[in-house]
């Protein structure tokens, strides 16, 4: 169960490719933040992903290992980051399978990993801290996630379909129409979607649309904000600015300047 070659970036972190069977369930590669990372106070943007964090050197805030649930607005955690930690981001729906709990119970919360996984969570944190290399840490993490992937609950095909349709339409599909497509009532879709994704369908759609804006900004020669807002389906530029503030805590101009 070897981890693929690690890649050091200009920033003081290490990335490792997950096991191929896990790759579809993760929002990005495993990330290890090393002790050269200066302690910093973060603003965490809104996200439908679930973050699993294990501190390799502890800090005064939050448990030594924890899960941060999906959240529909940015938030500012208490205190600075730990000097060194490992983070993995679980994709929407995969958090439901890998953690084995309704994700609406984690929405907007930071939860001790031991409370979620019991002895497995405690042992994982201990072994990661004892490991000598990042490669070994990422392999240990893969083993835990693969074990849980086999036995975790599976999302409903209807919820999977709705999330796929939201992604395909850039968040523009009407929720009531999607409920009809999968043969559920609007109310039942909202209940099941909240349980398995951790957000309402409407909140997920807003994040999908906003992600389309961020991807547009990554492209060379991105157009002006008015065009970007219109292409993404926002009523006007001021609507996009409001979403930027809610999801990132800054204006579009501040966001691109910081980047």
C-alpha positions in Angstrom: 0.0 0.0 0.0 2.8 2.3 -0.9 2.2 6.1 -1.3 3.3 7.6 -4.5 6.3 10.0 -4.8 6.0 13.0 -2.5 6.2 16.5 -3.9 7.7 19.4 -2.0 6.2 22.8 -2.8 7.5 26.3 -2.4 5.4 26.6 0.7 6.6 24.6 3.7 4.4 21.5 3.1 4.5 18.1 1.7 1.9 16.5 -0.6 1.4 12.8 -1.1 -0.9 11.0 -3.5 -3.5 8.8 -1.7 -4.0 5.1 -2.5 -5.7 4.8 -6.0 -8.9 3.4 -4.4 -9.1 6.5 -2.1 -8.4 9.1 -4.8 -12.1 9.5 -5.9 -13.1 10.1 -2.3 -10.7 12.9 -1.6 -10.9 16.5 -2.6 -7.2 16.8 -2.8 -3.9 15.0 -2.1 -2.8 14.3 1.5 -1.1 17.4 2.9 1.6 17.6 5.6 2.5 20.9 7.1 6.0 21.0 8.5 7.5 22.9 11.3 8.9 25.6 9.0 5.3 26.7 8.6 5.1 29.8 10.7 2.1 29.8 13.1 -0.6 31.8 11.5 -4.2 32.8 12.1 -6.4 31.4 9.3 -9.7 32.3 7.7 -11.3 29.0 6.6 -13.5 29.5 3.5 -16.9 27.8 3.1 -16.6 24.3 1.8 -18.7 21.1 1.3 -15.6 19.0 2.1 -14.8 17.5 5.5 -11.3 18.0 6.8 -9.5 15.4 9.0 -6.6 17.0 10.9 -4.0 15.3 13.1 -1.5 17.6 14.9 2.0 16.2 15.0 3.0 19.0 17.4 0.1 20.1 19.6 -1.2 23.7 20.0 -3.4 25.3 22.6 -6.6 25.3 20.5 -8.8 22.4 19.4 -8.2 18.7 20.1 -4.9 17.0 19.0 -6.9 15.2 16.2 -10.2 16.5 14.9 -12.7 16.7 12.1 -14.0 20.0 10.7 -17.4 19.5 9.1 -18.8 21.1 6.0 -19.7 24.8 6.4 -21.7 27.2 4.3 -19.9 30.3 5.4 -16.3 31.2 6.2 -15.1 31.0 9.8 -12.1 32.0 11.8 -10.8 29.2 14.1 -9.6 30.1 17.6 -5.8 30.6 17.9 -2.9 29.9 15.5 -2.3 26.7 13.6 -0.3 23.9 15.2 3.4 24.0 14.2 3.1 20.7 12.3 0.1 18.7 11.2 -1.4 16.4 8.6 -4.6 17.2 6.8 -6.9 15.2 4.4 -10.0 16.6 2.8 -12.9 14.2 2.2 -15.1 14.9 -0.8 -18.8 15.5 -0.3 -20.6 12.2 0.3 -17.4 10.4 1.0 -17.2 11.9 4.5 -20.5 10.2 5.1 -19.1 6.8 4.2 -15.6 7.2 5.7 -16.7 8.7 9.0 -20.0 6.7 9.3 -22.1 9.5 10.8 -24.7 11.9 9.4 -22.8 14.9 8.2 -25.4 17.4 9.3 -24.3 16.5 12.8 -20.8 17.8 11.9 -21.9 20.9 10.0 -20.0 24.0 11.1 -18.4 22.1 14.0 -14.9 20.9 15.0 -15.2 17.5 16.6 -12.6 15.4 18.4 -11.5 12.5 16.2 -11.7 10.1 19.2 -15.4 11.0 19.7 -16.1 10.0 16.1 -13.8 6.9 15.6 -13.1 5.8 19.2 -10.0 3.7 19.6 -9.3 3.9 15.8 -9.0 7.7 16.1 -6.8 7.5 19.1 -4.4 4.9 17.6 -4.2 6.7 14.3 -3.1 10.0 16.0 -0.5 8.1 18.1 0.9 6.2 15.1 1.1 9.3 12.9 3.1 11.2 15.6 5.4 8.2 16.1 6.1 7.8 12.3 9.5 9.0 11.1 8.6 10.1 7.6 5.7 11.7 5.7 5.5 8.7 3.4 4.9 6.5 6.4 2.3 8.8 7.8 0.4 9.0 4.6 0.5 5.2 4.3 -1.0 4.8 7.8 -3.7 7.2 6.9 -4.5 5.3 3.7 -4.8 2.1 5.7 -7.4 3.6 8.1 -9.4 5.1 5.3 -9.4 2.0 3.2 -10.6 -0.1 6.2 -13.5 2.4 6.8 -14.3 2.6 3.1 -15.2 -1.1 3.0 -17.6 -0.9 6.0 -19.1 2.6 5.9 -22.6 3.5 4.9 -23.2 4.3 1.2 -25.0 7.4 0.1 -28.3 7.1 -1.6 -28.2 6.9 -5.4 -30.7 9.8 -5.5 -28.4 12.1 -3.5 -25.5 11.1 -5.6 -27.5 12.0 -8.7 -28.6 15.3 -7.4 -25.1 16.3 -6.4 -23.8 15.3 -9.9 -26.5 17.3 -11.6 -25.7 20.4 -9.5 -22.0 20.0 -10.5 -22.9 19.6 -14.2 -25.1 22.7 -14.2 -22.8 24.9 -12.2 -25.4 25.0 -9.4 -28.1 26.3 -11.7 -30.5 23.4 -11.6 -33.7 24.0 -9.6 -33.9 21.9 -6.5 -37.6 21.1 -6.9 -36.9 19.9 -10.4 -34.1 17.7 -9.3 -36.3 16.2 -6.6 -38.8 15.3 -9.3 -36.1 13.7 -11.4 -35.1 11.3 -8.7 -38.7 10.6 -7.6 -38.5 12.2 -4.2 -40.5 15.0 -2.6 -38.7 18.4 -2.2 -38.8 17.9 1.6 -37.5 14.4 1.5 -34.6 15.4 -0.8 -33.6 18.2 1.6 -33.6 15.8 4.6 -31.6 13.1 3.0 -29.2 15.5 1.3 -28.5 17.3 4.6 -27.8 13.9 6.2 -25.4 12.6 3.6 -23.7 15.8 2.4 -24.0 18.0 5.5 -25.4 21.0 3.7 -28.8 21.7 2.1 -29.1 21.3 -1.7 -29.4 25.1 -2.0 -26.2 25.7 0.0 -24.4 23.1 -2.0 -25.6 24.7 -5.3 -24.3 28.1 -4.1 -20.9 26.6 -3.4 -20.8 24.8 -6.8 -21.5 28.1 -8.5 -18.9 29.9 -6.5 -16.3 27.2 -7.3 -17.0 27.9 -10.9 -15.9 31.5 -10.3 -12.7 30.4 -8.6 -11.9 28.1 -11.5 -12.5 30.9 -13.9 -10.0 33.1 -12.0 -7.3 30.4 -12.4 -7.5 30.6 -16.2 -5.1 32.9 -18.1 -6.8 36.1 -19.3 -9.8 36.0 -17.0 -12.4 38.6 -17.9 -13.7 41.4 -15.7 -15.8 40.8 -12.6 -19.1 41.8 -14.3 -18.6 39.1 -17.1 -17.5 36.5 -14.5 -20.6 37.2 -12.4 -22.9 36.9 -15.4 -21.3 33.7 -16.8 -21.6 32.1 -13.4 -25.3 33.0 -13.1 -25.2 35.8 -10.5 -27.8 38.5 -10.8 -25.1 41.2 -10.9 -21.6 42.0 -9.7 -22.8 43.1 -6.3 -24.4 39.7 -5.8 -21.0 38.0 -6.5 -19.3 40.4 -4.0 -21.8 39.4 -1.3 -21.1 35.7 -2.0 -17.4 36.3 -1.8 -17.7 38.0 1.5 -19.8 35.2 2.9 -17.7 32.3 1.6 -14.2 33.8 2.0 -14.5 36.7 4.4 -13.0 39.1 1.8 -14.0 41.0 -1.4 -13.1 39.6 -4.8 -10.4 42.3 -5.2 -8.9 41.4 -1.8 -9.0 37.7 -2.7 -7.1 38.1 -6.0 -4.6 40.4 -4.4 -3.9 38.0 -1.6 -3.6 35.1 -4.0 
